[in-house]
Amino acid sequence: MTTTADDLVTLVRGFNPKTNEALIRAAYSYGERMHEGQTRHSGEPYFTHPVAVAAILAEQQLDDATIITALLHDTIEDTPASYGEVLELFGKDVAELVDGVTKLTNLQLNSSETKQAENFRKLFMAMSKDLRVILVKLSDRLHNMRTIKAMRPDKQVQKARETMDIYAPLAGRMGMQWMREELEDLAFRVLNPEARQSIIRRFIRLQKETGDVVERITADMRKELAAAGLNAEILGRAKKPYSIWRKMEEKEQSFSRLSDIFGFRIITDSEEDCYRALGVIHRRWRAVPGRFKDYISQPKINGYRSIHTTVSGRDGKRVEVQIRTRQMHDVAETGVAAHWSYRDGVRSKNPFAVDPVKWVSQLTEQFDGEDDHQNFLEAVKLEMYADKVFCFTPKGEVIKLPRGATPIDFAYAIHTRIGSACVGAKVDGIRAPLWTRVKNGQSVEIITAEGQTPQATWLDIATTGKAKTAIRRALRSVDRARFVKLGRELARSAFEHVGKKATDKVLATAARAMRVGDVDDLLEQLGSAEITGREVVSAVYPGLAKVTGDEVDQKRAVIGLELGQSFDRAPCCEPLPGERIVGITFRGRGVTLHAIDCDRLSAYEDQPERWLDLRWHDGSHPAVYGVTIDITVANDKGVLGRICSLIGEAGANIADLRFVERKPDYFRVLINAELRDVMQLHSLMLTLEAENNVAAISRFRDVEADISDVVEKVL
């Protein structure tokens, strides 16, 4: 059943009587109109999805801007709507949120490692700008997972894996535990349906054998707390199938031997009552040693506060009990989303809701110093998804570390200088090896010595991104000079092997293309065997490798045309395969392709009926698509010949060459080269830019080309 505009407004008005109903209705109407005619995989109207996402956010009692963003989050990407139009109709706040969600939608977080690292950086940038972008994206993923059965089986697995690896842990890191659990369970249903069904069947059997355990224990707790004069709400439930499966895997136990498969929450009126309730529970039931955590006195970084304890209940069964106040419970349910929550039309002033700006800055401060993609991803996954343990310095200060951390991590968490000078450690007053795994509540003392430097073996001992980054940086600085010298010799040999010279400009171009900092950074990585000479050469001269495989037929190079419909490329922007394109129809001439960012498209803004949504066919195209390169070179003997040779070596053909400027010391020339795609263009321009005699190079676009097209609309 589709949620109507009235239903959504009623839902929002329930927690925010001061809501801007007119703006929500306008966004609903606008989104419905933009998505008209579009359908989901299930065959339902596409707009049912944005409405469902808005309802999920409304259930979290979020602000109007976030809910309106949910209604519009796919308009800029998938409809004729534009950022400017959304800005004009709904204001800057909503327009920037919609634009942020659109950019996140295009990130492929499960792609290749290098690309994944870049996209994670973009993800954190979007989060630092406005965390509500992530709240919309998480709700978008939740609804997609709820309706995933309509997708192809292979797509279901891909989305479920991405959800399990990225979105579910991210929801948990943001304190939205209910969403994490549901996302995990929905993904688990796709990835391992047999295991999930097995756990559900065992639950049903257990319930038949023992009756409703949750109801009995809840009644016992209610009775005990009432006898102690405590006013508290008690919530009990069986844990989600995936949570149980994960415990079975971690502890290598069968379902029958698993203990805490039931969880209970006691919600009190005050923090004092939380500790009184803990005393009542521990007096009535036996506490399980090592299973007590006080997140009220030591909150998690995402604002989560609660007391956790595990006790032995009826029949020796263990149950987990969480004790918290109502305000703590709100944050435990919504995490950082509590920052934007509304109650009776007023922004929530929950004292336990973390400041999103502070939270993101704490989350990202360690990532800025890591340039290597693989190391960056390692740091992200360690810091984003690891559970925490709390240890103490000899002075009683608390240090938060990921589970599995060692004294090395502890030392670097205090200060990089202490970490680098570490020679030993005492855990609870006893000397312990540096590879010891520290536990909750332990006191750790770091022993340092002057002149000590980080050892390479520490990389295998450390677990935190901060420690590993600092160790690598220290090791690198010690050997940097030696590696740079060796790298320069390796670079000279690698380039000579293909008939080229490893000049400073060539190496600078390679460093920029490989995103490794400056030339010395490149040579250092080459000398330390982190990269190979072949990779450096390929970064500058990728055209030396031949393209193999079947080529795409030029007549069917574009997808989206009607049968028999011809096309040509606009001379103003000369779009290449691999670029986003649109088609403009002309009577008697078929379709003209334009790059999506072509300035000439503004001439057709008032004729939307002539626009076609097109894209290039995937695969290898023949090198027949001319594109013009504007290049300025030194007026020296043989320069132009070398330029032409480089173009030929890159697998391109020169179709035309025109001098536009001649000076005594340089000349400017327009070269029309026939290429396969935009990647070949980028590679060719990178190769040419590396030449010492090339002063400037750019892609040439002639806005005045074939101007007669613009006036054809009056014929």
C-alpha positions as CSV (number, residue, x, y, z in Angstrom):
1,M,0.0,0.0,0.0
2,T,1.5,3.3,-1.1
3,T,2.0,6.1,1.5
4,T,0.1,9.2,0.3
5,A,1.1,12.8,0.9
6,D,-1.5,13.0,3.6
7,D,-0.2,9.9,5.3
8,L,3.4,11.3,5.3
9,V,2.3,14.7,6.6
10,T,0.2,13.0,9.4
11,L,3.3,10.9,10.4
12,V,5.5,14.0,10.5
13,R,3.0,16.1,12.3
14,G,2.8,13.5,15.1
15,F,6.3,14.5,16.3
16,N,6.6,17.9,14.7
17,P,3.4,20.0,14.8
18,K,5.4,22.9,13.4
19,T,6.3,21.1,10.3
20,N,6.2,22.9,6.9
21,E,3.3,20.8,5.5
22,A,3.1,22.8,2.3
23,L,6.8,22.2,1.5
24,I,6.5,18.4,2.2
25,R,3.4,18.2,-0.1
26,A,5.1,20.3,-2.8
27,A,8.1,17.9,-2.6
28,Y,5.8,14.9,-2.8
29,S,4.0,16.3,-5.8
30,Y,7.3,17.3,-7.6
31,G,8.9,13.9,-7.0
32,E,5.8,12.1,-8.2
33,R,5.7,14.2,-11.4
34,M,9.5,13.8,-12.1
35,H,9.3,10.0,-11.7
36,E,6.1,9.6,-13.6
37,G,6.3,6.6,-16.0
38,Q,9.3,5.1,-14.2
39,T,9.0,1.7,-12.6
40,R,11.0,-0.5,-10.2
41,H,12.2,-4.0,-10.8
42,S,9.0,-5.2,-9.2
43,G,6.8,-3.3,-11.7
44,E,5.6,-0.8,-9.0
45,P,5.8,2.9,-9.8
46,Y,9.3,4.1,-9.0
47,F,8.1,6.9,-6.7
48,T,6.9,4.3,-4.1
49,H,10.6,4.0,-3.3
50,P,11.4,7.6,-2.4
51,V,8.2,7.8,-0.4
52,A,9.1,4.7,1.6
53,V,12.6,6.1,2.3
54,A,10.9,9.3,3.6
55,A,8.6,7.3,5.8
56,I,11.7,5.4,7.3
57,L,13.3,8.8,8.2
58,A,10.0,10.2,9.5
59,E,9.8,7.2,11.9
60,Q,13.1,8.4,13.2
61,Q,11.5,11.8,13.8
62,L,14.0,13.7,11.7
63,D,13.7,17.3,10.4
64,D,11.8,18.5,7.4
65,A,14.9,18.9,5.2
66,T,15.9,15.3,5.6
67,I,12.4,14.0,4.9
68,I,12.1,16.2,1.8
69,T,15.5,15.1,0.6
70,A,14.3,11.5,0.8
71,L,11.4,12.3,-1.5
72,L,13.7,14.0,-4.0
73,H,16.9,11.9,-3.6
74,D,16.8,10.3,-7.0
75,T,15.4,13.2,-9.0
76,I,18.7,14.8,-10.1
77,E,20.2,11.5,-11.1
78,D,17.3,9.8,-12.8
79,T,14.8,12.5,-14.0
80,P,14.9,15.8,-15.9
81,A,15.2,17.7,-12.6
82,S,18.3,19.8,-12.0
83,Y,20.1,21.1,-9.0
84,G,19.1,24.6,-9.9
85,E,15.4,23.8,-10.1
86,V,15.6,21.9,-6.7
87,L,17.4,24.9,-5.2
88,E,14.8,27.4,-6.5
89,L,11.8,25.3,-5.3
90,F,13.1,23.9,-2.0
91,G,16.0,26.0,-0.9
92,K,19.8,25.6,-0.5
93,D,19.7,23.1,2.4
94,V,17.6,20.6,0.6
95,A,19.3,21.1,-2.8
96,E,22.8,20.4,-1.3
97,L,21.5,17.3,0.6
98,V,19.9,15.9,-2.6
99,D,23.1,16.7,-4.6
100,G,25.2,14.9,-1.8
101,V,23.0,11.8,-1.9
102,T,23.2,11.8,-5.8
103,K,27.0,11.8,-5.6
104,L,27.0,9.0,-3.0
105,T,24.7,6.9,-5.2
106,N,27.4,7.0,-7.9
107,L,30.1,5.7,-5.6
108,Q,31.0,2.0,-6.2
109,L,32.2,1.1,-2.7
110,N,32.8,-2.5,-3.6
111,S,34.9,-1.8,-6.7
112,S,38.6,-2.3,-7.2
113,E,40.8,-1.6,-4.2
114,T,42.2,1.7,-5.5
115,K,38.9,3.0,-6.6
116,Q,37.3,1.8,-3.4
117,A,39.8,3.8,-1.4
118,E,39.1,7.0,-3.4
119,N,35.4,6.5,-3.0
120,F,35.7,6.0,0.7
121,R,37.5,9.3,0.9
122,K,34.6,10.9,-1.0
123,L,32.2,9.1,1.4
124,F,33.9,10.7,4.4
125,M,34.0,14.1,2.7
126,A,30.2,13.9,2.2
127,M,29.7,12.8,5.8
128,S,31.8,15.7,7.1
129,K,29.8,18.2,5.1
130,D,26.4,17.0,6.3
131,L,25.8,13.6,8.0
132,R,22.1,13.7,7.0
133,V,23.3,12.7,3.5
134,I,24.4,9.3,5.1
135,L,21.1,9.0,7.0
136,V,19.2,9.3,3.7
137,K,21.6,6.9,2.0
138,L,21.3,4.3,4.8
139,S,17.4,4.5,4.7
140,D,17.6,4.2,0.9
141,R,19.7,1.0,1.2
142,L,17.3,-0.3,3.9
143,H,14.2,0.0,1.7
144,N,16.1,-1.5,-1.3
145,M,17.1,-4.5,0.9
146,R,13.5,-4.9,2.1
147,T,12.4,-5.2,-1.6
148,I,15.5,-7.0,-3.0
149,K,13.6,-10.1,-4.1
150,A,12.5,-8.2,-7.3
151,M,16.1,-8.0,-8.5
152,R,18.1,-10.6,-10.5
153,P,19.8,-13.3,-8.2
154,D,23.3,-12.1,-9.1
155,K,22.4,-8.5,-8.3
156,Q,20.8,-9.6,-5.0
157,V,24.1,-11.2,-4.0
158,Q,26.1,-8.1,-5.0
159,K,23.9,-5.7,-3.1
160,A,23.7,-8.0,-0.1
161,R,27.5,-8.4,0.1
162,E,27.9,-4.6,-0.2
163,T,25.3,-4.1,2.6
164,M,27.0,-6.6,4.9
165,D,30.5,-5.3,4.3
166,I,29.8,-1.5,4.2
167,Y,26.4,-0.2,5.0
168,A,25.5,-2.4,8.0
169,P,28.8,-1.7,9.9
170,L,28.5,2.0,9.0
171,A,25.0,2.1,10.5
172,G,26.4,0.5,13.6
173,R,29.3,2.9,13.8
174,M,26.8,5.7,13.7
175,G,24.9,4.2,16.7
176,M,21.9,3.1,14.6
177,Q,21.9,-0.4,16.0
178,W,18.3,-1.3,15.0
179,M,19.2,-0.5,11.4
180,R,22.5,-2.4,11.5
181,E,20.7,-5.5,12.7
182,E,17.9,-5.3,10.1
183,L,20.4,-4.7,7.3
184,E,22.5,-7.6,8.4
185,D,19.5,-9.9,8.6
186,L,18.2,-8.9,5.2
187,A,21.6,-9.5,3.7
188,F,22.0,-12.8,5.6
189,R,18.6,-13.9,4.0
190,V,20.2,-13.5,0.6
191,L,23.7,-14.7,1.3
192,N,23.0,-17.7,3.4
193,P,19.2,-18.5,3.4
194,E,19.7,-22.1,4.5
195,A,21.6,-21.1,7.7
196,R,19.0,-18.4,8.5
197,Q,16.1,-20.8,8.1
198,S,17.9,-23.4,10.2
199,I,18.2,-20.9,13.1
200,I,14.5,-19.8,12.8
201,R,13.4,-23.5,12.9
202,R,15.5,-24.1,16.0
203,F,14.0,-21.0,17.6
204,I,10.5,-22.4,16.9
205,R,11.5,-25.8,18.3
206,L,13.0,-24.1,21.4
207,Q,9.8,-22.1,22.0
208,K,7.7,-25.3,21.8
209,E,9.9,-27.0,24.3
210,T,10.3,-24.2,26.9
211,G,7.4,-21.9,26.2
212,D,7.7,-18.1,25.9
213,V,11.0,-17.6,27.7
214,V,11.1,-13.8,26.9
215,E,7.7,-13.2,28.5
216,R,8.6,-15.2,31.7
217,I,11.9,-13.5,32.3
218,T,10.3,-10.1,31.5
219,A,7.7,-10.7,34.1
220,D,10.3,-11.8,36.7
221,M,12.4,-8.7,36.1
222,R,9.3,-6.5,36.3
223,K,8.4,-8.0,39.7
224,E,11.9,-7.7,41.1
225,L,12.3,-4.0,40.1
226,A,8.8,-3.1,41.4
227,A,9.7,-4.7,44.7
228,A,12.7,-2.4,44.9
229,G,10.6,0.6,44.2
230,L,12.0,1.2,40.7
231,N,9.8,2.5,37.9
232,A,11.2,0.9,34.7
233,E,10.1,-0.3,31.2
234,I,11.3,-3.7,30.3
235,L,11.7,-4.9,26.7
236,G,12.7,-8.5,25.8
237,R,13.4,-10.2,22.5
238,A,15.1,-13.0,20.8
239,K,18.2,-11.9,19.0
240,K,18.3,-11.6,15.2
241,P,19.2,-14.8,13.2
242,Y,22.4,-13.2,11.8
243,S,23.5,-12.1,15.3
244,I,23.1,-15.7,16.5
245,W,24.9,-17.1,13.5
246,R,27.8,-14.8,14.0
247,K,28.2,-15.9,17.6
248,M,28.0,-19.5,16.5
249,E,30.8,-18.9,14.0
250,E,33.0,-16.8,16.4
251,K,32.7,-19.2,19.4
252,E,32.5,-22.4,17.2
253,Q,29.5,-23.6,19.1
254,S,26.3,-25.2,18.1
255,F,22.9,-23.5,18.6
256,S,22.1,-25.8,21.5
257,R,25.3,-24.8,23.4
258,L,24.9,-21.1,22.6
259,S,23.9,-19.1,25.7
260,D,22.8,-15.5,25.3
261,I,20.3,-15.7,22.5
262,F,17.8,-13.6,24.3
263,G,18.3,-9.9,25.1
264,F,16.5,-7.6,27.6
265,R,16.5,-3.8,28.0
266,I,15.6,-2.0,31.2
267,I,14.7,1.6,30.6
268,T,14.7,3.8,33.8
269,D,13.9,7.4,34.7
270,S,17.5,8.4,35.8
271,E,21.1,7.4,35.6
272,E,21.0,6.7,39.4
273,D,18.1,4.2,38.8
274,C,20.3,2.4,36.1
275,Y,22.8,1.4,38.8
276,R,20.1,0.6,41.3
277,A,18.5,-1.7,38.7
278,L,21.9,-3.3,38.0
279,G,22.1,-4.2,41.7
280,V,18.6,-5.7,41.7
281,I,19.4,-7.9,38.6
282,H,22.7,-9.1,40.1
283,R,21.1,-9.9,43.4
284,R,18.4,-12.0,41.8
285,W,20.5,-13.7,39.0
286,R,24.1,-14.8,39.0
287,A,26.4,-12.4,36.9
288,V,28.6,-14.0,34.3
289,P,32.3,-13.0,34.9
290,G,33.9,-10.9,32.2
291,R,30.6,-10.0,30.6
292,F,30.0,-6.6,32.3
293,K,30.5,-3.3,30.4
294,D,29.7,0.2,31.7
295,Y,29.2,2.4,28.7
296,I,27.5,5.1,30.9
297,S,30.7,6.1,32.7
298,Q,32.7,5.4,29.5
299,P,30.4,6.2,26.5
300,K,31.3,4.9,23.0
301,I,32.6,7.4,20.5
302,N,29.2,7.5,18.7
303,G,27.4,8.6,21.9
304,Y,26.1,5.2,22.9
305,R,25.5,4.9,26.7
306,S,24.2,1.8,28.5
307,I,25.2,-0.8,31.1
308,H,25.7,-4.3,29.7
309,T,25.7,-7.4,31.8
310,T,25.1,-11.1,31.2
311,V,23.4,-13.2,33.8
312,S,22.3,-16.8,34.2
313,G,18.6,-17.1,34.0
314,R,16.1,-20.0,34.2
315,D,17.5,-23.4,33.5
316,G,21.1,-22.0,33.4
317,K,20.4,-20.1,30.2
318,R,22.3,-16.9,29.9
319,V,20.6,-13.7,28.9
320,E,22.1,-10.3,28.1
321,V,20.6,-7.3,30.0
322,Q,21.1,-3.6,28.9
323,I,20.2,-0.9,31.3
324,R,19.8,2.7,30.3
325,T,17.6,5.9,30.7
326,R,15.0,7.0,28.2
327,Q,17.3,9.6,26.7
328,M,20.1,7.1,26.4
329,H,17.7,4.7,24.8
330,D,16.7,7.3,22.2
331,V,20.4,7.7,21.2
332,A,21.0,3.9,21.3
333,E,18.1,3.6,18.7
334,T,18.9,6.5,16.4
335,G,22.6,7.2,17.1
336,V,23.8,10.5,15.5
337,A,20.4,10.8,13.9
338,A,19.2,12.0,17.4
339,H,21.0,15.3,16.6
340,W,18.3,16.2,14.1
341,S,15.3,14.6,15.9
342,Y,12.3,16.7,16.7
343,R,9.8,16.5,19.6
344,D,6.7,18.6,19.6
345,G,8.1,20.8,16.8
346,V,11.3,21.5,18.8
347,R,14.8,20.3,17.9
348,S,15.8,17.5,20.3
349,K,18.2,18.6,23.0
350,N,19.2,15.1,24.1
351,P,22.4,15.6,26.2
352,F,23.8,12.3,25.1
353,A,23.5,12.8,21.3
354,V,27.0,13.4,19.9
355,D,27.8,16.5,17.8
356,P,28.1,15.1,14.2
357,V,30.8,17.5,13.3
358,K,32.9,16.5,16.3
359,W,32.1,12.8,15.6
360,V,33.2,12.9,12.0
361,S,36.4,14.8,12.7
362,Q,37.3,12.2,15.3
363,L,36.5,9.5,12.8
364,T,38.6,10.9,9.9
365,E,41.6,12.5,11.7
366,Q,43.7,9.4,11.3
367,F,43.0,8.9,7.6
368,D,44.5,12.1,6.3
369,G,48.1,11.0,6.8
370,E,47.7,7.8,4.8
371,D,48.4,8.2,1.1
372,D,48.7,4.5,0.2
373,H,45.3,3.1,-1.0
374,Q,45.7,-0.3,0.6
375,N,46.9,1.1,3.9
376,F,44.1,3.7,3.8
377,L,41.5,1.0,3.4
378,E,43.0,-1.0,6.2
379,A,42.8,2.0,8.5
380,V,39.2,2.7,7.5
381,K,38.0,-0.8,8.1
382,L,39.9,-1.1,11.4
383,E,38.6,2.2,12.8
384,M,35.1,2.1,11.3
385,Y,34.1,-1.4,12.1
386,A,36.1,-2.7,15.1
387,D,34.5,-3.2,18.5
388,K,36.3,-1.2,21.3
389,V,38.1,-2.1,24.4
390,F,38.9,0.3,27.2
391,C,42.3,0.3,28.9
392,F,43.9,2.6,31.5
393,T,47.2,4.5,31.8
394,P,49.0,4.3,35.2
395,K,47.4,7.7,35.9
396,G,43.9,6.4,35.3
397,E,43.3,7.9,31.9
398,V,41.1,5.8,29.6
399,I,42.4,4.8,26.2
400,K,39.9,3.4,23.7
401,L,41.2,0.8,21.3
402,P,39.8,-1.7,18.8
403,R,39.3,-5.3,20.0
404,G,42.5,-7.3,19.5
405,A,44.8,-4.2,20.1
406,T,48.3,-4.6,21.6
407,P,50.5,-2.4,23.8
408,I,52.0,-1.0,20.6
409,D,48.6,0.4,19.7
410,F,48.2,1.6,23.2
411,A,51.5,3.5,23.0
412,Y,50.7,5.2,19.7
413,A,47.2,6.1,21.0
414,I,48.8,8.1,23.7
415,H,51.3,9.9,21.5
416,T,53.4,9.0,18.4
417,R,56.6,9.9,20.2
418,I,55.8,7.4,23.0
419,G,54.9,4.7,20.4
420,S,58.2,5.2,18.5
421,A,60.3,5.0,21.6
422,C,58.5,1.9,23.1
423,V,60.8,-1.0,24.2
424,G,58.4,-2.9,26.4
425,A,55.1,-2.8,28.4
426,K,53.6,-3.8,31.7
427,V,50.0,-5.0,31.7
428,D,48.4,-4.9,35.2
429,G,51.9,-4.4,36.6
430,I,53.4,-7.5,35.0
431,R,55.9,-7.4,32.0
432,A,54.1,-8.6,28.9
433,P,55.3,-9.1,25.3
434,L,54.4,-6.3,22.8
435,W,52.1,-8.8,20.9
436,T,49.9,-9.3,23.9
437,R,46.2,-8.6,23.2
438,V,44.9,-6.2,25.8
439,K,41.5,-6.6,27.4
440,N,38.8,-4.4,28.9
441,G,39.7,-2.8,32.2
442,Q,43.5,-3.6,32.1
443,S,46.1,-1.1,33.1
444,V,48.9,-0.7,30.6
445,E,52.3,1.0,31.3
446,I,54.6,1.7,28.3
447,I,58.4,1.5,28.9
448,T,60.4,3.8,26.6
449,A,64.1,4.2,25.8
450,E,66.0,7.1,24.3
451,G,67.2,6.3,20.8
452,Q,64.7,3.5,20.2
453,T,63.1,3.5,16.7
454,P,60.1,1.6,15.3
455,Q,60.9,-2.0,14.1
456,A,59.5,-3.5,10.9
457,T,58.1,-6.4,12.9
458,W,55.8,-4.0,14.7
459,L,53.6,-3.8,11.5
460,D,52.5,-7.4,12.2
461,I,51.9,-6.6,15.9
462,A,49.9,-3.3,15.5
463,T,46.2,-3.4,14.7
464,T,45.2,0.2,14.6
465,G,45.4,2.4,11.5
466,K,47.1,5.2,13.5
467,A,49.9,2.9,14.8
468,K,50.5,1.2,11.4
469,T,50.6,4.6,9.6
470,A,53.1,6.0,12.1
471,I,55.3,2.9,12.0
472,R,55.4,2.9,8.2
473,R,56.2,6.6,8.1
474,A,59.1,6.1,10.6
475,L,60.5,3.1,8.7
476,R,60.2,5.0,5.4
477,S,62.1,8.0,6.7
478,V,65.1,5.8,7.9
479,D,65.5,4.1,4.5
480,R,64.1,6.9,2.3
481,A,67.5,8.2,0.9
482,R,68.6,4.7,0.0
483,F,65.3,3.8,-1.6
484,V,65.2,7.1,-3.6
485,K,68.7,6.4,-5.0
486,L,67.8,2.8,-5.9
487,G,64.5,3.9,-7.4
488,R,66.1,6.4,-9.7
489,E,68.3,3.7,-11.1
490,L,65.4,1.3,-11.6
491,A,63.4,4.0,-13.3
492,R,66.2,4.8,-15.7
493,S,66.5,1.1,-16.6
494,A,62.7,0.7,-17.0
495,F,62.3,3.7,-19.4
496,E,65.4,2.8,-21.4
497,H,63.9,-0.7,-21.9
498,V,61.1,0.9,-24.0
499,G,63.3,3.5,-25.7
500,K,62.4,6.5,-23.4
501,K,64.3,8.6,-20.9
502,A,63.4,9.0,-17.2
503,T,63.6,12.8,-17.2
504,D,62.4,14.7,-14.1
505,K,59.3,15.8,-16.0
506,V,58.5,12.3,-17.1
507,L,58.8,11.1,-13.5
508,A,56.7,14.0,-12.2
509,T,54.0,13.1,-14.7
510,A,54.1,9.5,-13.5
511,A,53.9,10.5,-9.9
512,R,50.9,12.7,-10.6
513,A,49.2,9.9,-12.6
514,M,49.8,7.3,-9.9
515,R,48.9,9.8,-7.1
516,V,51.9,9.1,-5.0
517,G,53.0,12.6,-4.1
518,D,56.2,14.0,-5.6
519,V,59.0,12.4,-7.6
520,D,61.0,11.4,-4.5
521,D,57.9,9.6,-3.2
522,L,57.6,7.8,-6.5
523,L,61.2,6.8,-6.5
524,E,61.1,5.7,-2.9
525,Q,58.2,3.4,-3.6
526,L,59.9,2.0,-6.6
527,G,63.1,1.4,-4.7
528,S,61.3,-0.3,-1.8
529,A,59.5,-2.6,-4.3
530,E,56.0,-1.2,-3.4
531,I,55.5,-0.5,-7.1
532,T,57.3,-1.8,-10.2
533,G,59.2,-0.1,-13.0
534,R,56.6,-1.4,-15.5
535,E,53.8,0.3,-13.6
536,V,55.7,3.6,-13.7
537,V,56.3,3.3,-17.5
538,S,52.7,2.3,-18.1
539,A,51.5,5.4,-16.2
540,V,53.2,7.7,-18.7
541,Y,53.1,5.6,-21.9
542,P,50.0,3.3,-21.6
543,G,49.7,3.3,-25.3
544,L,52.6,0.9,-25.6
545,A,50.2,-1.9,-24.7
546,K,47.9,-3.2,-27.5
547,V,44.2,-3.5,-27.0
548,T,42.8,-6.9,-27.6
549,G,39.3,-8.4,-27.9
550,D,36.4,-7.9,-30.3
551,E,35.6,-4.3,-31.3
552,V,32.2,-2.7,-31.0
553,D,30.5,-2.2,-34.4
554,Q,30.5,1.5,-35.2
555,K,26.9,1.4,-36.4
556,R,25.7,0.2,-33.1
557,A,28.1,2.0,-30.8
558,V,25.3,4.0,-29.1
559,I,22.6,2.4,-26.9
560,G,19.2,4.1,-26.8
561,L,18.5,4.8,-30.5
562,E,15.5,3.6,-32.3
563,L,15.9,0.8,-34.9
564,G,17.5,2.3,-38.1
565,Q,18.1,5.7,-36.4
566,S,21.4,7.2,-37.5
567,F,23.7,9.4,-35.4
568,D,26.7,11.7,-35.8
569,R,29.0,13.4,-33.2
570,A,28.6,17.1,-32.6
571,P,31.7,18.9,-33.9
572,C,31.5,21.4,-31.0
573,C,32.4,18.9,-28.2
574,E,33.4,15.7,-30.2
575,P,32.1,13.2,-27.6
576,L,34.1,10.0,-27.2
577,P,33.0,6.5,-26.0
578,G,33.2,6.4,-22.3
579,E,31.8,9.9,-21.8
580,R,28.2,10.7,-20.7
581,I,26.2,11.8,-23.7
582,V,22.8,13.0,-24.7
583,G,21.2,13.0,-28.2
584,I,19.5,15.9,-30.0
585,T,17.1,14.9,-32.7
586,F,17.0,16.7,-36.1
587,R,14.5,16.3,-38.9
588,G,16.0,14.4,-41.8
589,R,19.4,14.1,-40.1
590,G,18.9,11.6,-37.3
591,V,20.5,12.3,-34.0
592,T,23.5,14.4,-33.0
593,L,25.5,13.3,-29.9
594,H,26.7,15.9,-27.4
595,A,28.9,15.4,-24.3
596,I,26.7,16.0,-21.2
597,D,28.8,19.1,-20.3
598,C,28.7,20.7,-23.8
599,D,27.9,24.4,-23.7
600,R,25.9,24.2,-26.9
601,L,23.2,22.1,-25.1
602,S,21.8,25.3,-23.6
603,A,20.4,26.2,-27.0
604,Y,18.0,23.3,-26.7
605,E,16.8,23.8,-23.1
606,D,13.3,24.9,-24.2
607,Q,12.9,21.8,-26.5
608,P,12.9,18.8,-24.1
609,E,11.1,16.7,-26.7
610,R,14.2,16.6,-28.8
611,W,16.5,15.2,-26.1
612,L,17.3,11.5,-26.0
613,D,18.9,9.7,-23.0
614,L,21.8,7.7,-24.7
615,R,25.0,6.0,-23.7
616,W,27.9,4.4,-25.4
617,H,28.1,0.6,-25.8
618,D,30.4,-1.1,-23.4
619,G,33.5,-2.7,-24.9
620,S,36.5,-1.8,-27.1
621,H,35.6,0.6,-29.9
622,P,37.6,1.1,-33.1
623,A,40.0,4.1,-33.3
624,V,37.8,6.2,-35.6
625,Y,36.5,8.9,-33.4
626,G,38.3,12.2,-34.1
627,V,39.0,14.6,-31.2
628,T,41.0,17.8,-31.4
629,I,44.0,18.4,-29.1
630,D,45.3,21.9,-28.5
631,I,49.1,21.7,-28.0
632,T,51.8,24.3,-27.5
633,V,55.4,23.1,-28.2
634,A,58.8,24.6,-28.4
635,N,59.9,25.7,-31.9
636,D,62.9,23.3,-32.0
637,K,64.1,21.0,-34.7
638,G,62.4,17.6,-34.7
639,V,59.8,18.4,-32.0
640,L,56.7,18.1,-34.1
641,G,58.1,14.8,-35.5
642,R,58.5,13.4,-32.0
643,I,54.9,14.5,-31.1
644,C,53.5,12.7,-34.2
645,S,55.5,9.6,-33.3
646,L,54.2,9.5,-29.8
647,I,50.6,9.8,-31.1
648,G,51.3,6.9,-33.5
649,E,52.8,4.8,-30.6
650,A,49.6,5.4,-28.6
651,G,47.6,3.6,-31.3
652,A,46.0,6.8,-32.7
653,N,45.9,8.2,-36.2
654,I,46.4,11.9,-37.1
655,A,43.5,12.9,-39.3
656,D,44.3,16.6,-39.5
657,L,46.9,19.1,-38.2
658,R,46.5,22.9,-38.2
659,F,48.9,25.6,-37.0
660,V,47.0,28.4,-35.2
661,E,49.9,30.4,-33.8
662,R,53.6,30.7,-34.8
663,K,56.2,32.5,-32.6
664,P,60.0,32.5,-32.8
665,D,60.2,30.3,-29.6
666,Y,57.1,28.2,-29.8
667,F,54.1,27.4,-31.9
668,R,50.5,26.3,-31.2
669,V,48.9,23.6,-33.2
670,L,45.5,21.8,-33.3
671,I,45.9,18.1,-33.9
672,N,42.8,16.0,-34.8
673,A,43.5,12.4,-33.7
674,E,41.3,9.4,-34.3
675,L,40.9,7.5,-31.0
676,R,39.0,4.6,-29.4
677,D,37.6,6.2,-26.3
678,V,38.1,8.9,-23.6
679,M,40.6,6.7,-21.7
680,Q,42.8,6.6,-24.7
681,L,42.5,10.4,-25.0
682,H,43.6,10.8,-21.3
683,S,46.5,8.4,-21.8
684,L,47.7,10.2,-24.9
685,M,47.5,13.6,-23.3
686,L,49.4,12.3,-20.3
687,T,52.1,10.9,-22.6
688,L,52.4,14.2,-24.6
689,E,52.5,16.3,-21.4
690,A,55.5,14.3,-20.1
691,E,57.6,15.6,-23.1
692,N,60.1,18.3,-22.1
693,N,59.3,20.4,-25.2
694,V,55.5,20.5,-24.5
695,A,54.6,23.7,-22.8
696,A,50.8,23.3,-22.6
697,I,48.2,20.8,-23.7
698,S,44.4,20.7,-23.5
699,R,41.3,19.2,-25.3
700,F,40.0,21.7,-27.9
701,R,36.3,22.4,-28.1
702,D,34.8,24.7,-30.7
703,V,31.5,26.2,-29.4
704,E,31.0,28.0,-32.8
705,A,31.3,24.8,-34.9
706,D,28.4,24.0,-37.1
707,I,26.3,26.9,-35.7
708,S,23.5,26.2,-38.3
709,D,22.3,23.4,-36.0
710,V,21.2,25.9,-33.4
711,V,18.8,27.8,-35.7
712,E,17.3,24.7,-37.3
713,K,14.5,24.7,-34.7
714,V,12.9,27.7,-36.6
715,L,12.6,25.8,-39.9
